[in-house]
Amino acid sequence: MNELVRFDDGGTMQDRGVIEYFRWLFYKDRELSSWAFNIVLGLVLLWGISCIYAVITYMPQHDLLKAGVLWVLGVYLSIIVLGVLLGVKSQKPLYSFIGYTLMTTGPTLLLSYILPQEILLPLCDGLIFIAFMLGIILLLSAKLPALFQSFIAILFGILVSLIVTEITWMMIFDSSHGLWHWFGAYLFCAFICYHWSQYTEKEKTIDNAIDSGSALYLESVIFIGKTLINLGLKRD
């Protein structure tokens, strides 16, 4: 293992120690292969979805106005601002990842106070399903880095992930989804993978992979927000 991990000057992990190895792994930006770039980008995207699910599921719900703790809003806004500054300004992968995590959890904490449980609970169910699909697409991209070079290959990969996810869902949760749920999940993953393919054309470094995953996450959130707003306007 030590011989496989070499620093820029030829030294090994045994020469430097564990702390220096982790500094090299998470703190210093470096080039990545195509499959490693896809892995990092996909994991960053899945981490963002996991943060949303954790906040909605495990964070306590309060009415800030009635509880008289409006200062919490200031804390949440500060978290968002700090996350944006770290994500945009930093060229260090670790700081970019921390900023991305703050940008993910901050808005979700705010939305958890605004949106009712009738919307949040189905949203969690959809997030789990999407995460399953993206995980399968991530595995496919690791084995087939050329997956994102063809739009037809992307659509086929999404179809495979949808079928596998639904079968797995039925085996684990003993339930299934309807046609509209499949259609929505397919279109959403197509949206993500289309933009994912565009990010693979950037310089393949670990910091760029994290930044690309962050940008893809934000684009997905905006896409969901616009869809919910349009649905609300049509109902009105």
C-alpha positions in Angstrom: 0.0 0.0 0.0 2.8 2.4 1.0 4.5 1.9 -2.3 1.4 2.8 -4.2 1.0 6.1 -2.5 3.8 8.4 -3.6 4.1 12.2 -3.2 5.3 14.6 -5.9 8.9 14.3 -4.7 8.8 10.5 -4.8 8.3 9.9 -1.1 5.9 7.3 0.2 3.3 7.3 2.9 5.7 5.4 5.2 8.3 8.3 4.8 5.8 11.0 5.6 3.3 9.5 8.0 -0.5 9.2 8.1 -1.2 12.9 8.7 0.9 14.0 5.7 -0.9 11.4 3.6 -4.3 12.7 4.5 -3.1 16.2 3.8 -2.0 15.1 0.4 -5.3 13.3 -0.2 -7.7 16.0 0.9 -5.9 19.3 1.0 -3.8 19.5 -2.1 -5.4 19.7 -5.5 -4.2 17.3 -8.2 -5.1 15.7 -11.5 -7.6 12.9 -11.7 -8.3 10.2 -14.3 -11.7 10.3 -16.0 -13.2 7.5 -13.9 -11.9 9.1 -10.6 -13.3 12.5 -11.7 -16.7 10.9 -12.2 -16.5 9.1 -8.9 -15.7 12.2 -6.9 -18.3 14.3 -8.7 -21.0 11.6 -8.2 -20.1 11.1 -4.5 -20.3 14.9 -3.9 -23.7 15.0 -5.5 -24.9 12.0 -3.4 -23.5 13.6 -0.3 -25.6 16.7 -0.9 -28.7 14.5 -1.3 -27.8 12.7 2.0 -27.5 16.0 3.8 -31.0 17.1 2.6 -32.4 13.7 3.7 -30.7 13.9 7.1 -31.8 17.5 7.8 -35.5 16.8 6.9 -35.6 13.4 8.7 -33.6 14.0 11.9 -33.6 17.8 12.6 -36.4 19.0 14.9 -39.1 21.1 13.4 -40.0 24.4 15.2 -41.9 27.5 14.4 -39.3 30.2 14.7 -41.7 33.0 15.1 -43.6 31.4 18.0 -40.5 30.1 19.6 -38.9 33.5 19.6 -35.6 32.2 18.3 -35.3 34.4 15.2 -31.6 34.6 15.8 -31.5 31.0 14.4 -32.4 32.5 11.0 -29.3 34.6 11.3 -27.2 31.6 12.1 -28.6 29.7 9.1 -27.9 32.6 6.8 -24.4 32.9 8.1 -23.9 29.2 7.4 -25.0 29.7 3.8 -22.8 32.8 3.3 -19.8 31.0 4.8 -20.4 28.0 2.6 -20.6 30.2 -0.5 -17.4 32.0 0.3 -15.5 28.7 1.0 -16.8 27.1 -2.1 -16.2 30.0 -4.5 -12.9 31.4 -3.1 -11.0 28.3 -2.0 -8.8 26.2 -4.3 -8.3 23.6 -1.6 -10.5 20.4 -2.1 -11.1 20.1 1.7 -12.3 23.7 2.1 -14.4 23.4 -1.1 -16.1 20.3 0.3 -16.8 22.0 3.6 -18.2 25.0 1.8 -20.4 22.7 -0.3 -21.7 20.9 2.8 -22.6 24.3 4.4 -24.3 25.4 1.2 -26.3 22.2 1.2 -27.4 22.1 4.9 -28.1 25.9 5.3 -31.0 26.2 2.8 -32.4 22.9 3.8 -32.6 23.9 7.4 -34.5 27.0 6.3 -36.9 25.1 4.0 -37.6 22.6 6.8 -39.3 25.4 8.7 -41.2 26.7 5.7 -42.5 23.6 3.9 -45.1 21.4 5.6 -44.6 17.7 6.4 -47.1 16.8 3.6 -44.4 18.0 1.1 -41.3 17.1 3.0 -42.1 13.4 3.5 -42.8 12.6 -0.2 -39.7 14.7 -1.0 -37.6 12.3 1.2 -39.1 9.3 -0.5 -38.2 10.8 -3.9 -34.7 11.7 -2.8 -34.0 8.1 -1.7 -35.1 6.8 -5.1 -33.0 9.4 -7.0 -30.0 8.6 -4.8 -30.3 4.9 -5.6 -30.5 5.7 -9.4 -27.5 8.1 -9.2 -25.5 5.5 -7.3 -26.0 2.9 -10.1 -25.2 5.6 -12.7 -22.0 6.4 -10.7 -21.0 2.7 -10.8 -21.6 2.5 -14.5 -19.5 5.7 -15.1 -16.7 4.2 -13.1 -16.6 1.1 -15.2 -17.5 2.9 -18.4 -16.0 6.5 -18.4 -17.2 7.0 -21.9 -20.8 6.8 -20.7 -21.1 10.6 -20.6 -19.7 11.1 -24.1 -22.9 9.9 -25.8 -26.4 11.2 -25.0 -27.9 7.8 -26.2 -25.6 6.0 -23.7 -26.7 8.3 -20.9 -30.4 7.6 -21.6 -29.7 3.9 -21.7 -27.7 4.0 -18.5 -30.6 5.9 -16.8 -33.1 3.3 -18.0 -30.9 0.5 -16.5 -30.6 2.4 -13.2 -34.3 3.0 -13.1 -35.1 -0.7 -13.6 -32.5 -1.9 -11.1 -33.6 0.7 -8.5 -37.3 -0.2 -8.8 -36.5 -3.9 -8.4 -34.3 -3.2 -5.5 -36.9 -0.9 -3.9 -39.5 -3.7 -4.2 -37.2 -6.2 -2.6 -36.2 -3.9 0.3 -39.3 -1.8 1.0 -41.9 -4.3 -0.4 -43.6 -1.5 -2.4 -43.5 -0.1 -5.9 -44.0 3.3 -7.6 -46.3 4.3 -10.4 -45.7 5.3 -14.0 -45.6 9.0 -13.3 -43.0 8.5 -10.5 -40.8 6.6 -12.9 -41.2 9.2 -15.6 -40.3 12.0 -13.2 -37.3 10.2 -11.8 -36.1 9.4 -15.4 -36.4 13.0 -16.5 -34.7 14.4 -13.4 -31.8 12.0 -13.8 -31.6 12.8 -17.5 -31.3 16.5 -16.5 -28.6 15.7 -14.0 -26.6 13.4 -16.3 -26.8 15.9 -19.2 -25.2 18.6 -17.1 -22.8 16.0 -15.6 -21.5 15.2 -19.1 -20.8 18.9 -19.6 -18.7 19.0 -16.4 -16.6 16.1 -17.6 -15.1 18.4 -20.2 -13.5 20.6 -17.6 -10.0 20.2 -16.2 -10.0 17.0 -14.3 -8.7 17.9 -10.8 -10.2 16.9 -7.5 -11.1 20.6 -6.7 -12.9 20.9 -10.0 -14.7 17.6 -9.4 -16.0 19.0 -6.0 -16.9 22.3 -7.5 -18.7 20.6 -10.4 -20.6 18.4 -8.0 -21.6 21.5 -6.1 -22.7 23.3 -9.2 -24.7 20.3 -10.4 -26.4 20.0 -7.0 -27.4 23.7 -7.1 -28.7 23.3 -10.7 -30.8 20.4 -9.6 -32.2 22.3 -6.6 -33.1 25.2 -8.8 -34.7 22.8 -11.3 -36.8 21.2 -8.5 -37.8 24.7 -7.2 -38.9 25.9 -10.6 -40.9 22.7 -11.2 -42.7 23.1 -7.8 -43.5 26.7 -8.5 -44.9 25.9 -11.9 -47.0 23.1 -10.5 -48.3 25.5 -7.8 -49.2 28.2 -10.4 -51.0 25.7 -12.6 -53.1 24.5 -9.6 -54.0 28.1 -8.8 
